[in-house]
Structures are given as structure tokens and as C-alpha cells.
Amino acid sequence: MQVTFLGTSAAPSMPNPFCVCQACSGARRAGGKNLRRRSAIAINDDLMVDIGPDIATASFEHGVCLTGVEVCLLTHVHEDHFDAEFLMARHEDYGTVVAKDMVLAGSIDTLRSIDEDLAGRCGYGSVFDHETRRALKIDLLTVEPFKKQVVGNYRFTGYPANHGAEKGCLLYAIEQGRHAVFYGTDTSVFSEQVWEHLLLAGTQFDLLILDHTYGIGFDVSPPDHLASAGVIGHVDRFRRSGLLKGNAQAYATHISHEGYLEHDELDAYAEAHGYRVAFDGLSLTFDG
């Protein structure tokens, strides 16, 4: 299993293009790993999580071909995670030749929001209608929380995120063969119900990816995202609960400028506290 970070920023990108705070100004000067696109990941060459506005440019820069993607897991439909233009561009009206149909998997709230979004942008019809899905070369899969589902070579389970007042936001456990990844972005503190179901499922993860929208200096996590203190606590609980393999890695993503240090400094801080900070283009491979 290979996991590639196509983007690791929060909604405004990093640096925020209009911000002259110390963190954003420093990121512009340092460049490299400090320049972040909106968050998404690719797994192998046939699955991705979220279909946000930066996936095309990220795939070009990091050599990740998306033409073979057959499954897209959707966390939610905030604009930094879902861009309807990429679905519309699959239609033959665009002259597009699509190699494979793609399964769009998300909560029923997410799928309904996608339907409303497309209805406001084009006249292709409802994605719940067969003819529309045929034209866009997509299938839909409703993800039911806590229920393990199978698509192709993958098994995945959606867990309810704690993303403020938003409904239907999901975290994902993704399994292929003997390997498993937990992708938990756009969430604040996990509910006890999520922890209970993670323990019941008994999956041990090779890789844990967590939201890190806010950086150092936040003692209490905001209601819709995690900060460094929350990431540290969640990584520790994953380990103490036996949910991570002995050699598992933990990475932070979805990073904004509040409480931010230059990437290498933040990564050094993170490493001292049991996790690492991801960057755009980071690719991790799990063999065997």
C-alpha cells in the first residue's frame, strides 16, 4: 500500500495568499515543505480521499496519475475538499475520455449536497438518476457510519467526525490486504462512541493521519478542528488502546497558520511528542 499526500493545508492554503502574519511570511521565504495545497491523499493509483480544488496541480507536481482512480471517499463537501468541476469535467460534453468509472462514497448528507451543488452548476440532472451517473461515469455508495464496506480490493469504515455543526462528515479506516490507514481530518475531539467502535473493530493501523488545523498554544481544541495538544492526546490514545501496530507512523495534516512554526521546526516539535508533520508530496509505502 502506498499513501501520497496530495495536499496538507487547511481551507485557505498555506501560506494564506492574503496574509502577512509571521507564519505566512516565513512560509513564503522558506518555500519547499512550507507551501501547502488543500488536503487530499491518494492510495496506490486507484483510490483517493476527497476531490478538492488542488488535486490536478498536485498530481502533476508529484507525479501521481489520477486517471485510474476507481474509488473516491468523501469526508464532506466543504469547498476545500470537494470541487464539483472535477465531476462535471468527466462528462462527454468536455470531450473527456474516461478510462474507468469512479465510485463516489460518502454519507447520505454528503451525497445530497453534491446533488444540490451540481444542480446549481449544470443541467446534467440528479446524480441519483442512472442516466446522470452514466454520463459522468460515476457510481454512488452511501457510507453508513461504523459499517465496514467493500469496494474492489479495499475495505473501509466511516466514523462520524466532530466538525462543528456540520452533518455527515466522516473519518475513514481504509484497509487493503494486511495494511490499514486511518484518515481523520476536519474533526475536533473524537466522540466516545467513535473510540468504542474503533476498539470493537479491532483494526491495527500502519498509518494514522490526523487533523492539525491549529498549531501550538491551543490548550483546548476548537469545536471543529484539532490543535497540536489534541493531536498529541489522540495519537497517545491510539497507541495505548492497541489501535496502532508497533511500527506504525502518525502524521498530521490540514495545517493552517495559527500557532504555526516553520515546517522543520514544527516537525521536530511533533516528533518529540510522538507524531510527524506531513508535507505535500510525501509518499509512504507499506510492504508485505
N, C-alpha and C positions, 0 to 999 in steps of 0.2 A: 504494500500500500504506500502510495506517495501522496503527500499533502503539500500543496503550494499555496502560500498566501498571496492572493492577487491584490489585496489591499488591506491596510491595517489602521485606517483612520476612522474617526467619528464623522458625523454628517458634514461639517464644514471643510473637510480635508485638513491636512496638517503640513505646512502652516495654513492657518486660515488666510485666504488670499487678501483680505482687507485689514488684517490685524498687525499692529506694530508692537505688540507686547514683547517682553523679553524672550519668551519661549518661541514665538513665531519668528521674530527677527533672528534669533540664534539658529533656528532650523534652516532659514534661508541661507545664512552664511555657511553653515556646516554642510548642507546638502546631503547627498547619499541616503543613508537609512532614515534620516530625519524627514524626508519628503514622502508623504503617505497619501495613497488614494483611498477611496471609500472601501469599507471592509467587505471581503468575499474570499472564499477559498475554493480551490479545485482539488478533487481527489482523483488520482490517476488521470486518465484522459476522457472519463465518461460521466463524472458526477461533479456538480458544483453546489455550493450553498450560497444562495442569493444571486440575483441578476441585476446588480446595481449599475449606476451610470458610468463607472470606470472600468468595467470588465474588458471592454475591447482594447483600450490603450494598455491596460495592464497585461493582457495576454500577448500583445505584440512585443512589449518590452521584455517580458520574462520568458518568452518562447513557449507559452502554453497554448496549444491549439484547442479551440473550443468547438470545432466542427463535429467532434464525436460525442459531445455531451448528450447523454440519454436521460439523465435524471437531474432535476434542479430542485433542491429542497429550499423552501422559502421560510425564513424566520418570521417575517412580517412585511408590510408593504410601505413602510416609510421610504421616502424618495431616495435615500442613500442606499437602500437595499433592494429596491425594485424599480426598474425603468421599463415602462410599457413599450417604449420604442423598439426595444430588442425583440419583443414578441411580434409586434406589427411588422418588423422587417423580415420575418420568416414567411410572410405572405407572397404569393407569386406576383402580386402587383409590383413588388420591389425587384422583380427579376431574380429572386433568390432561389437557388437550387439547394435544398436542404438534404443532407446525407441521411439523417436519421430523425425519427420522431423523438420528441423530448417530453418526459413526464414532469409536469409541474406539481409538486407535492407541498401542501400546506394546510393549515387549519381551514375550516369552512369559512371563518371570518375573513381570512386572507384571500381565499379564492373568490368570495363575493366582492371584496374590494377590488381585486383585479378585474373582475367583470365590469364593475362600475367605471373603473379607470379607462378601460378600453372603449366602453360605450361613449365616453365623453371625448374620445380622441379620434375614433374612426367608425365607419359603418359596417364593420365586418360581422356584427351580430354577437350574441352572447356566447361566451366560452363554454357555457353549459350545454350548448347545442352542438350536435355531432358535426354538422357541416362547417361550423366555425372552427372547431378543433382540427378537422381535416385540412382546412385551408391554411391554418397556422402550423400544421404539423406538430400538434401537441396533444397530450392526454392529460387528464386531471386525476389527482389522487388526494382524497381528503385524509389528512393525518389526524387520527384520534389520539388524544393525549394518553400516554402510558401504554399504548398498544404497539407491540412490535409488528412491523410490516415489512414485506419483502418486495423488492423490485430488482430484477436481474440478479447480479451477484451480491447485492447489498441487503443488509437487514438494518432497519433504523427505527428508532423510537423517538417520538416527540414529547417533550416535557414543557409544561407551561412556564413561560418566562414571567418575571415580575418587572414589567416595563411600564410603570405608572398606571394610567387609566386605560391604556391600550388593551384591546381584547384580541385573543387568538394568537399572540406572539409565542413562538416556540423556540426551545433549545433542542439540540439533537444529539442522540447517541447513534453513531454510524459504525456498522460492523461489516467487515469483509474477511471471510476466512477466519483466521485466528487473531486478527487485529481489530482494534476499535478506537474510535476518536470521539471525544465529547466536545461539541461546539456550543459554547454558551455565551453568546454576545447579546447586547441590548437587554440586559437584565440587571436588577438590583439583587438583593439578598434572596437566595433560593427559599422557597416555602418548605416547611417541614414535610408537606405531602410529597414534594419532589424528592427530598432526601429519602423518605420512606420507600418510594418506588424505585429509586436507584439501588438501594440495598436489596429490595426484593428481586430486581432483575439480576443482580449479581455479576454484571459485566465488569471486567477489569480493563481499564483503558491504557493504551500505549501513549496516548496524547490527550492532554486536557487543554482546551483553549477557552479563555475567559475574557469577558468584557473588562476593559481598563480605561473607560472613558475619562475618568478623573485620576489625577496622579497622586502625589504625596501631599499630606497635610489635611486630608479629609478623615476625621475620626469616625464619622458616621456616613454610611453610603447614602447618596441622594436616592430619591424614590424610584428612579428609572434606570440607574446605571450603577456600576461598581467603581470604587476608587482603589488605590493600592492596598489600603488596610483591609478592604473587603476581599480583594483577590488573595491576599496572604491567608486570610481566615478560611476561604473556600478551598484553596489548594491544600492547606493543612487538614481540613476535614475530609477531603477526598482521600488523602493518604491514610489518615487514622482509621477511616472506615473500610479500608481494604479495597477501594474502588480503583486504585492505580496499580499497575504492575510494578515490580521492583525497580525496573529500569525506565519507568515512564517519564515523559517530559511534560512540563506545564508551561504554557505560553500565554501572554497577554496580548490582546488586540483591541481594535476600536478605540484608538487613543486620540484624545483631544489635547488642547494646550493648557488647560487648568491644572496646576500642580506639576507641570511637565519639566523634565530635565532633558538635556541633550541625550540622544539615543543611548550612546555607550555608557553615560553616567546612570541613566535610568535602568539600563540592563544590568549594570553592576549592582545597583541597589536591589533590583529584583532577584538576582542570582543569590545574593546574601540572605534572601528571605524565601528561597525555595522555588522560584519560577524564573522565567526569562521573558524578554520583551520581543515580540515578533517584529519583522520589518517586511516591506513589500518585496516579493520575490523569494523570500525564504522558502526552501523546499526541504521537507523531511521525509525520509524513506524508512519503512519498517519492513524488514525481510523475514522470510521463514514462514 
